């Protein structure tokens, strides 16, 4: 005979089960909320740390830019031509930032303990060691001599000549935008004026062509000459009609032994009867320099690219760009 459980005991069991379920739900909710709160706190700390590192890196790079300006100003004070044997042309390989601080007599080594590992690198590049894209157009029309120079460069690099026509047309439209009432109606369709070589895609170049041109061309605010003391053999060969690349390479080799003080010195090594360098397109000095700076903190990095103009001992910043990112694998010190 089956024993019957009293109703009050069944109710007690149900109530006990419900209480246990409620307790489990409460524990789960508390754990979820606690995890969410911890994650939010961790996330806020990470964002704050990244922002602090970004600001610190920006100030360090500003200091590095000021240091570059000082070097260029001192070089301008010395006068003479600009060549790759001068102090500004020596790149700064990646070095631990604390090594610079410890070199200062007023910074004790004990004060450097606990600081994060930061690595600084940078270089100064002669912007006039490259062919200036701005020379392609004058008063809204292509300049035949400059178009011929860039045509030779495109041929040397094996690039499509059709893209040179697109770039020249796009440059003329970009430069003429807003200069008169006639261009005002077409300003909506005109491309923006590029600032860096990678932005030449705005003028019709393909990304591959822009990347191939990057070591040999530049975009400066005004028309400039090509510095024969710092230019590549490709740029020199393209800048002069009927100059083989082999002759240009011999010229580059010759200047490593003795840089050119004048254009006439550069012309002395050219074959007789051929074209000669001229003051309208060539020079041995520079007014515009590009500065590249990079600061690495563990796996994150901040980079700056600046264009400087030097007039005597006065060095001014024309523009600055900044980028940041992180490496996929931990960087080794």
TORLO-818760 format. One record per residue (C-alpha): residue number from 0; x, y, z. Coordinates in Angstrom, 3 decimals, m for minus. Layout:
REM TORLO-818760
@nr: NUM east: X north: Y up: Z
...
END
This chain:
REM TORLO-818760
@nr: 0 east: 0.000 north: 0.000 up: 0.000
@nr: 1 east: 1.481 north: 3.373 up: m1.108
@nr: 2 east: 2.120 north: 5.830 up: 1.645
@nr: 3 east: 0.582 north: 9.219 up: 0.924
@nr: 4 east: 2.711 north: 12.350 up: 1.572
@nr: 5 east: 0.847 north: 15.054 up: 3.422
@nr: 6 east: 0.057 north: 18.182 up: 1.440
@nr: 7 east: 1.922 north: 20.503 up: 3.812
@nr: 8 east: 5.157 north: 18.539 up: 3.174
@nr: 9 east: 4.704 north: 18.808 up: m0.585
@nr: 10 east: 4.240 north: 22.550 up: m0.268
@nr: 11 east: 7.387 north: 22.786 up: 1.868
@nr: 12 east: 9.421 north: 20.914 up: m0.722
@nr: 13 east: 8.170 north: 23.163 up: m3.516
@nr: 14 east: 8.972 north: 26.258 up: m1.504
@nr: 15 east: 12.449 north: 24.916 up: m0.715
@nr: 16 east: 13.113 north: 24.227 up: m4.428
@nr: 17 east: 11.898 north: 27.678 up: m5.408
@nr: 18 east: 14.108 north: 29.301 up: m2.771
@nr: 19 east: 17.125 north: 27.333 up: m4.013
@nr: 20 east: 16.422 north: 28.374 up: m7.608
@nr: 21 east: 16.044 north: 32.011 up: m6.577
@nr: 22 east: 19.328 north: 31.839 up: m4.683
@nr: 23 east: 21.112 north: 30.392 up: m7.727
@nr: 24 east: 19.660 north: 33.091 up: m9.972
@nr: 25 east: 20.774 north: 35.766 up: m7.503
@nr: 26 east: 24.324 north: 34.385 up: m7.404
@nr: 27 east: 24.430 north: 34.254 up: m11.218
@nr: 28 east: 23.213 north: 37.838 up: m11.535
@nr: 29 east: 25.700 north: 39.083 up: m8.961
@nr: 30 east: 28.542 north: 37.265 up: m10.746
@nr: 31 east: 27.463 north: 38.687 up: m14.116
@nr: 32 east: 27.240 north: 42.236 up: m12.809
@nr: 33 east: 30.581 north: 41.879 up: m11.024
@nr: 34 east: 32.258 north: 40.576 up: m14.183
@nr: 35 east: 30.784 north: 43.415 up: m16.231
@nr: 36 east: 31.964 north: 45.975 up: m13.671
@nr: 37 east: 35.469 north: 44.509 up: m13.609
@nr: 38 east: 35.610 north: 44.451 up: m17.392
@nr: 39 east: 34.482 north: 48.089 up: m17.583
@nr: 40 east: 37.102 north: 49.063 up: m15.015
@nr: 41 east: 39.813 north: 47.179 up: m16.892
@nr: 42 east: 38.708 north: 48.722 up: m20.182
@nr: 43 east: 38.737 north: 52.230 up: m18.703
@nr: 44 east: 42.235 north: 51.654 up: m17.326
@nr: 45 east: 43.451 north: 50.399 up: m20.712
@nr: 46 east: 41.968 north: 53.409 up: m22.547
@nr: 47 east: 43.437 north: 55.808 up: m19.987
@nr: 48 east: 46.833 north: 54.141 up: m20.270
@nr: 49 east: 46.756 north: 54.242 up: m24.071
@nr: 50 east: 45.749 north: 57.904 up: m24.077
@nr: 51 east: 48.496 north: 58.763 up: m21.591
@nr: 52 east: 51.058 north: 56.923 up: m23.738
@nr: 53 east: 49.808 north: 58.698 up: m26.858
@nr: 54 east: 50.130 north: 62.140 up: m25.252
@nr: 55 east: 53.579 north: 61.343 up: m23.868
@nr: 56 east: 54.709 north: 60.058 up: m27.260
@nr: 57 east: 53.390 north: 63.189 up: m28.957
@nr: 58 east: 55.423 north: 65.430 up: m26.640
@nr: 59 east: 58.564 north: 63.359 up: m27.183
@nr: 60 east: 58.129 north: 63.608 up: m30.963
@nr: 61 east: 57.599 north: 67.362 up: m30.697
@nr: 62 east: 60.921 north: 67.541 up: m28.865
@nr: 63 east: 62.537 north: 65.418 up: m31.586
@nr: 64 east: 61.172 north: 67.786 up: m34.244
@nr: 65 east: 62.615 north: 70.790 up: m32.375
@nr: 66 east: 65.943 north: 68.956 up: m32.234
@nr: 67 east: 65.801 north: 68.470 up: m36.021
@nr: 68 east: 65.068 north: 72.154 up: m36.525
@nr: 69 east: 68.081 north: 73.044 up: m34.380
@nr: 70 east: 70.372 north: 70.786 up: m36.431
@nr: 71 east: 69.142 north: 72.317 up: m39.700
@nr: 72 east: 69.483 north: 75.845 up: m38.337
@nr: 73 east: 73.088 north: 75.190 up: m37.304
@nr: 74 east: 73.805 north: 73.726 up: m40.733
@nr: 75 east: 72.290 north: 76.828 up: m42.321
@nr: 76 east: 74.526 north: 79.008 up: m40.165
@nr: 77 east: 77.578 north: 77.224 up: m41.580
@nr: 78 east: 76.404 north: 77.935 up: m45.137
@nr: 79 east: 77.683 north: 76.208 up: m48.259
@nr: 80 east: 76.070 north: 73.383 up: m50.196
@nr: 81 east: 73.958 north: 70.606 up: m48.692
@nr: 82 east: 75.222 north: 67.042 up: m49.028
@nr: 83 east: 74.889 north: 63.604 up: m47.450
@nr: 84 east: 78.068 north: 64.034 up: m45.411
@nr: 85 east: 76.539 north: 66.619 up: m43.091
@nr: 86 east: 75.184 north: 65.888 up: m39.563
@nr: 87 east: 71.521 north: 66.264 up: m40.557
@nr: 88 east: 71.868 north: 63.346 up: m43.010
@nr: 89 east: 72.858 north: 60.837 up: m40.289
@nr: 90 east: 69.743 north: 58.849 up: m39.263
@nr: 91 east: 68.929 north: 58.102 up: m35.645
@nr: 92 east: 68.614 north: 54.344 up: m35.315
@nr: 93 east: 66.135 north: 53.021 up: m32.758
@nr: 94 east: 67.573 north: 53.753 up: m29.310
@nr: 95 east: 66.233 north: 53.481 up: m25.772
@nr: 96 east: 64.917 north: 56.857 up: m24.662
@nr: 97 east: 66.270 north: 56.471 up: m21.140
@nr: 98 east: 69.789 north: 56.354 up: m22.582
@nr: 99 east: 69.368 north: 59.981 up: m23.666
@nr: 100 east: 68.094 north: 60.972 up: m20.215
@nr: 101 east: 70.889 north: 59.199 up: m18.375
@nr: 102 east: 73.411 north: 61.052 up: m20.520
@nr: 103 east: 72.227 north: 64.301 up: m18.920
@nr: 104 east: 74.175 north: 65.097 up: m15.745
@nr: 105 east: 71.109 north: 66.512 up: m14.002
@nr: 106 east: 69.119 north: 63.254 up: m14.303
@nr: 107 east: 70.078 north: 60.657 up: m11.706
@nr: 108 east: 69.971 north: 57.010 up: m12.709
@nr: 109 east: 67.734 north: 56.250 up: m9.705
@nr: 110 east: 65.069 north: 58.519 up: m11.164
@nr: 111 east: 64.970 north: 56.410 up: m14.328
@nr: 112 east: 63.992 north: 53.213 up: m12.558
@nr: 113 east: 60.431 north: 52.158 up: m13.194
@nr: 114 east: 60.054 north: 54.195 up: m16.388
@nr: 115 east: 58.538 north: 52.281 up: m19.327
@nr: 116 east: 60.830 north: 51.180 up: m22.129
@nr: 117 east: 60.500 north: 53.689 up: m24.958
@nr: 118 east: 62.501 north: 53.596 up: m28.178
@nr: 119 east: 63.047 north: 56.609 up: m30.435
@nr: 120 east: 64.169 north: 56.624 up: m34.065
@nr: 121 east: 64.128 north: 59.198 up: m36.838
@nr: 122 east: 65.763 north: 60.693 up: m39.887
@nr: 123 east: 65.953 north: 63.901 up: m41.896
@nr: 124 east: 65.564 north: 63.639 up: m45.670
@nr: 125 east: 66.389 north: 66.282 up: m48.254
@nr: 126 east: 63.020 north: 66.931 up: m49.914
@nr: 127 east: 64.803 north: 68.482 up: m52.895
@nr: 128 east: 66.606 north: 65.219 up: m53.583
@nr: 129 east: 63.442 north: 64.282 up: m55.493
@nr: 130 east: 61.652 north: 65.686 up: m58.524
@nr: 131 east: 58.967 north: 68.188 up: m57.557
@nr: 132 east: 55.552 north: 67.302 up: m58.993
@nr: 133 east: 54.563 north: 70.975 up: m58.786
@nr: 134 east: 56.934 north: 71.775 up: m61.670
@nr: 135 east: 54.662 north: 69.909 up: m64.087
@nr: 136 east: 52.174 north: 72.781 up: m64.338
@nr: 137 east: 52.553 north: 76.553 up: m64.647
@nr: 138 east: 49.642 north: 78.994 up: m65.003
@nr: 139 east: 47.248 north: 76.084 up: m65.472
@nr: 140 east: 49.171 north: 74.552 up: m68.385
@nr: 141 east: 51.693 north: 71.678 up: m68.592
@nr: 142 east: 55.376 north: 72.652 up: m68.704
@nr: 143 east: 56.920 north: 70.742 up: m71.648
@nr: 144 east: 60.399 north: 70.466 up: m70.098
@nr: 145 east: 59.040 north: 69.090 up: m66.809
@nr: 146 east: 56.659 north: 66.732 up: m68.599
@nr: 147 east: 59.657 north: 65.399 up: m70.538
@nr: 148 east: 61.570 north: 64.921 up: m67.262
@nr: 149 east: 58.752 north: 62.920 up: m65.695
@nr: 150 east: 58.268 north: 60.950 up: m68.912
@nr: 151 east: 61.904 north: 59.825 up: m68.695
@nr: 152 east: 61.393 north: 58.881 up: m65.038
@nr: 153 east: 58.259 north: 56.862 up: m65.867
@nr: 154 east: 60.190 north: 55.056 up: m68.602
@nr: 155 east: 63.091 north: 54.315 up: m66.243
@nr: 156 east: 60.709 north: 52.807 up: m63.696
@nr: 157 east: 58.578 north: 50.991 up: m66.261
@nr: 158 east: 55.415 north: 52.895 up: m65.340
@nr: 159 east: 52.488 north: 53.571 up: m67.727
@nr: 160 east: 52.845 north: 56.930 up: m69.484
@nr: 161 east: 49.063 north: 57.287 up: m69.619
@nr: 162 east: 49.003 north: 57.809 up: m65.861
@nr: 163 east: 51.448 north: 60.713 up: m66.206
@nr: 164 east: 48.917 north: 62.466 up: m68.449
@nr: 165 east: 46.201 north: 61.851 up: m65.882
@nr: 166 east: 48.387 north: 63.213 up: m63.083
@nr: 167 east: 49.323 north: 66.344 up: m65.061
@nr: 168 east: 45.688 north: 67.065 up: m65.948
@nr: 169 east: 44.543 north: 66.450 up: m62.376
@nr: 170 east: 47.319 north: 68.678 up: m61.010
@nr: 171 east: 46.310 north: 71.534 up: m63.324
@nr: 172 east: 42.709 north: 71.267 up: m62.143
@nr: 173 east: 43.708 north: 71.058 up: m58.484
@nr: 174 east: 45.968 north: 74.132 up: m58.741
@nr: 175 east: 43.405 north: 76.192 up: m60.668
@nr: 176 east: 40.516 north: 75.543 up: m58.259
@nr: 177 east: 39.238 north: 78.817 up: m56.897
@nr: 178 east: 41.840 north: 80.974 up: m58.666
@nr: 179 east: 39.275 north: 82.741 up: m60.843
@nr: 180 east: 35.544 north: 82.919 up: m61.494
@nr: 181 east: 35.770 north: 80.547 up: m64.441
@nr: 182 east: 37.065 north: 77.758 up: m62.242
@nr: 183 east: 34.494 north: 78.381 up: m59.511
@nr: 184 east: 31.827 north: 76.391 up: m61.327
@nr: 185 east: 34.128 north: 73.405 up: m61.739
@nr: 186 east: 35.528 north: 73.455 up: m58.182
@nr: 187 east: 33.158 north: 70.716 up: m57.089
@nr: 188 east: 34.690 north: 68.271 up: m59.581
@nr: 189 east: 38.337 north: 69.295 up: m59.132
@nr: 190 east: 40.560 north: 66.989 up: m57.056
@nr: 191 east: 42.119 north: 68.073 up: m53.777
@nr: 192 east: 45.736 north: 69.196 up: m53.885
@nr: 193 east: 47.906 north: 66.331 up: m52.560
@nr: 194 east: 50.352 north: 66.898 up: m49.740
@nr: 195 east: 52.174 north: 63.553 up: m49.758
@nr: 196 east: 53.163 north: 61.274 up: m52.637
@nr: 197 east: 50.743 north: 58.541 up: m51.555
@nr: 198 east: 47.929 north: 61.049 up: m52.151
@nr: 199 east: 48.788 north: 61.351 up: m55.859
@nr: 200 east: 46.055 north: 58.770 up: m56.392
@nr: 201 east: 43.720 north: 61.768 up: m56.084
@nr: 202 east: 45.148 north: 62.991 up: m59.401
@nr: 203 east: 44.558 north: 59.716 up: m61.232
@nr: 204 east: 47.570 north: 57.562 up: m60.380
@nr: 205 east: 47.088 north: 53.962 up: m59.347
@nr: 206 east: 48.273 north: 53.033 up: m55.822
@nr: 207 east: 51.030 north: 50.863 up: m57.330
@nr: 208 east: 52.366 north: 53.734 up: m59.462
@nr: 209 east: 52.264 north: 56.186 up: m56.540
@nr: 210 east: 54.210 north: 53.725 up: m54.390
@nr: 211 east: 56.817 north: 53.191 up: m57.119
@nr: 212 east: 57.287 north: 56.971 up: m57.485
@nr: 213 east: 57.636 north: 57.656 up: m53.748
@nr: 214 east: 61.475 north: 57.415 up: m53.571
@nr: 215 east: 61.908 north: 59.750 up: m56.559
@nr: 216 east: 59.263 north: 62.498 up: m56.429
@nr: 217 east: 57.914 north: 64.956 up: m53.894
@nr: 218 east: 55.224 north: 67.631 up: m53.563
@nr: 219 east: 56.493 north: 70.966 up: m52.266
@nr: 220 east: 54.639 north: 74.279 up: m51.823
@nr: 221 east: 56.687 north: 76.057 up: m54.511
@nr: 222 east: 58.753 north: 75.081 up: m57.533
@nr: 223 east: 62.224 north: 73.930 up: m56.483
@nr: 224 east: 65.500 north: 72.744 up: m57.991
@nr: 225 east: 66.935 north: 69.242 up: m57.747
@nr: 226 east: 69.889 north: 68.978 up: m55.353
@nr: 227 east: 72.638 north: 67.151 up: m57.244
@nr: 228 east: 74.435 north: 66.312 up: m53.992
@nr: 229 east: 71.548 north: 64.238 up: m52.605
@nr: 230 east: 69.413 north: 63.129 up: m55.578
@nr: 231 east: 69.249 north: 59.508 up: m56.704
@nr: 232 east: 70.743 north: 58.360 up: m59.990
@nr: 233 east: 67.217 north: 57.846 up: m61.369
@nr: 234 east: 66.145 north: 61.407 up: m60.535
@nr: 235 east: 69.364 north: 62.885 up: m61.978
@nr: 236 east: 69.097 north: 60.834 up: m65.168
@nr: 237 east: 65.468 north: 61.851 up: m65.668
@nr: 238 east: 66.223 north: 65.523 up: m65.022
@nr: 239 east: 68.657 north: 65.832 up: m67.928
@nr: 240 east: 67.968 north: 64.973 up: m71.527
@nr: 241 east: 70.088 north: 62.204 up: m73.042
@nr: 242 east: 71.750 north: 61.242 up: m69.747
@nr: 243 east: 72.013 north: 57.439 up: m69.445
@nr: 244 east: 71.368 north: 55.938 up: m66.045
@nr: 245 east: 74.942 north: 54.584 up: m66.044
@nr: 246 east: 76.346 north: 58.116 up: m66.315
@nr: 247 east: 74.090 north: 59.269 up: m63.505
@nr: 248 east: 75.329 north: 56.441 up: m61.296
@nr: 249 east: 78.923 north: 57.406 up: m62.016
@nr: 250 east: 78.063 north: 60.956 up: m60.954
@nr: 251 east: 76.556 north: 59.683 up: m57.691
@nr: 252 east: 79.685 north: 57.630 up: m57.063
@nr: 253 east: 81.912 north: 60.645 up: m57.758
@nr: 254 east: 80.098 north: 62.875 up: m55.278
@nr: 255 east: 80.671 north: 60.361 up: m52.466
@nr: 256 east: 84.380 north: 61.179 up: m52.724
@nr: 257 east: 83.865 north: 64.926 up: m53.088
@nr: 258 east: 80.502 north: 66.665 up: m52.995
@nr: 259 east: 79.660 north: 69.418 up: m55.491
@nr: 260 east: 80.098 north: 72.997 up: m54.302
@nr: 261 east: 78.667 north: 74.426 up: m57.529
@nr: 262 east: 76.730 north: 73.244 up: m60.567
@nr: 263 east: 79.850 north: 73.784 up: m62.692
@nr: 264 east: 81.687 north: 71.155 up: m60.621
@nr: 265 east: 78.930 north: 68.661 up: m61.373
@nr: 266 east: 79.106 north: 69.482 up: m65.085
@nr: 267 east: 82.851 north: 68.781 up: m65.188
@nr: 268 east: 82.306 north: 65.039 up: m64.961
@nr: 269 east: 79.777 north: 64.860 up: m67.805
@nr: 270 east: 80.670 north: 63.622 up: m71.310
@nr: 271 east: 81.547 north: 66.414 up: m73.737
@nr: 272 east: 78.892 north: 67.412 up: m76.240
@nr: 273 east: 75.986 north: 66.308 up: m74.066
@nr: 274 east: 73.408 north: 68.202 up: m72.056
@nr: 275 east: 74.488 north: 70.209 up: m69.032
@nr: 276 east: 72.961 north: 70.878 up: m65.642
@nr: 277 east: 71.401 north: 74.340 up: m65.374
@nr: 278 east: 70.463 north: 76.640 up: m62.495
@nr: 279 east: 66.784 north: 76.645 up: m63.500
@nr: 280 east: 66.372 north: 72.924 up: m62.761
@nr: 281 east: 69.365 north: 71.961 up: m60.635
@nr: 282 east: 71.237 north: 73.134 up: m57.569
@nr: 283 east: 73.578 north: 72.074 up: m54.768
@nr: 284 east: 71.583 north: 73.464 up: m51.831
@nr: 285 east: 68.227 north: 72.786 up: m50.190
@nr: 286 east: 65.457 north: 74.749 up: m48.516
@nr: 287 east: 62.960 north: 71.956 up: m47.806
@nr: 288 east: 63.538 north: 68.927 up: m45.593
@nr: 289 east: 61.297 north: 66.070 up: m44.467
@nr: 290 east: 61.554 north: 64.772 up: m40.890
@nr: 291 east: 60.414 north: 61.277 up: m39.913
@nr: 292 east: 60.099 north: 60.412 up: m36.206
@nr: 293 east: 58.915 north: 57.212 up: m34.536
@nr: 294 east: 58.438 north: 56.402 up: m30.851
@nr: 295 east: 57.739 north: 52.811 up: m29.766
@nr: 296 east: 56.317 north: 51.858 up: m26.383
@nr: 297 east: 56.171 north: 48.084 up: m26.019
@nr: 298 east: 53.870 north: 46.983 up: m28.850
@nr: 299 east: 52.407 north: 50.418 up: m29.659
@nr: 300 east: 54.027 north: 53.109 up: m31.774
@nr: 301 east: 53.454 north: 56.709 up: m32.820
@nr: 302 east: 54.925 north: 58.214 up: m35.993
@nr: 303 east: 55.244 north: 61.776 up: m37.248
@nr: 304 east: 56.075 north: 63.048 up: m40.728
@nr: 305 east: 56.859 north: 66.754 up: m41.082
@nr: 306 east: 57.950 north: 69.142 up: m43.811
@nr: 307 east: 60.351 north: 71.911 up: m42.765
@nr: 308 east: 61.413 north: 74.998 up: m44.690
@nr: 309 east: 64.801 north: 76.567 up: m43.996
@nr: 310 east: 65.589 north: 80.160 up: m44.869
@nr: 311 east: 69.073 north: 80.964 up: m43.634
@nr: 312 east: 69.026 north: 80.007 up: m39.940
@nr: 313 east: 65.227 north: 80.240 up: m39.669
@nr: 314 east: 63.484 north: 76.855 up: m39.849
@nr: 315 east: 59.686 north: 76.719 up: m39.940
@nr: 316 east: 57.233 north: 73.821 up: m40.021
@nr: 317 east: 55.107 north: 73.719 up: m43.172
@nr: 318 east: 52.926 north: 70.753 up: m42.163
@nr: 319 east: 52.884 north: 67.760 up: m39.813
@nr: 320 east: 51.039 north: 64.454 up: m39.932
@nr: 321 east: 50.795 north: 61.801 up: m37.226
@nr: 322 east: 49.894 north: 58.127 up: m37.203
@nr: 323 east: 49.725 north: 55.409 up: m34.560
@nr: 324 east: 49.327 north: 51.656 up: m34.377
@nr: 325 east: 50.360 north: 48.447 up: m32.705
@nr: 326 east: 52.555 north: 45.525 up: m33.691
@nr: 327 east: 50.974 north: 42.098 up: m33.948
@nr: 328 east: 53.718 north: 40.415 up: m31.948
@nr: 329 east: 55.527 north: 41.679 up: m28.854
@nr: 330 east: 58.529 north: 43.750 up: m29.860
@nr: 331 east: 61.923 north: 42.784 up: m28.533
@nr: 332 east: 63.904 north: 45.500 up: m26.716
END
